[in-house]
């Protein structure tokens, strides 16, 4: 069974199938990549909590940066956010994001907490 949550015409914020949660890409506000990453990850936390999971249950994360020169700054925030011993499989690449002011976007797949 596929369940869709917070669904609009274009996308759902979360899709659940067989206990796996697929989150739509999350972006954040702020002037720096660190500020945007913190805000973005707080949005990931909120969605995970609302749908029965947590950052300890993330299977995979895909991080898009508008510019790879922001890699270390984003990783400083990321590394502080990921619980020790629970690092997901992760990819990070550079992409042109939806709006010019966006510097980071994170896509997460997680399982429901047991």
LINSULVEN-V735746 format. One line per field, one symbol per residue. ss: DSSP state (H for helix, E for strand, C for the rest). phi: phi as a letter, one per 20 degrees, with the letter a starting at -180 (. if undefined). burial: b if it has 24 or more other ideal C-beta (glycine too) atoms within 12 Angstrom, else e. A space follows every 10 residues. Layout:
ss->???
phi->???
burial->???
This chain:
ss->CEEEEEECCC CEEEEEECCE EEECCEECCC CCHHHHHHHH HHHHHHHHHH CCCCHHHEEE EEEEECCHHH HHHHHHHHHH HCCCCCCCEE EEEECCCCCC CCCEEEEEEE ECCC
phi->.dddcledfe adfbcdblmd ddefgdccdp edfffffgfg ffffgffgff dncaffdfeb cddddfbffe gffffgfgff effgncfefb cbbdbfefcf ffdbbcdccb dffe
burial->eeeeeeeeee eebbbbeeeb bbbbbbbbee eebbbbbbbb bebbbebbee bebbbebbbe bbbbbbeeeb bebbeebbee bbeeeeebeb ebeeeebeee ebbbbbbbbb bbee
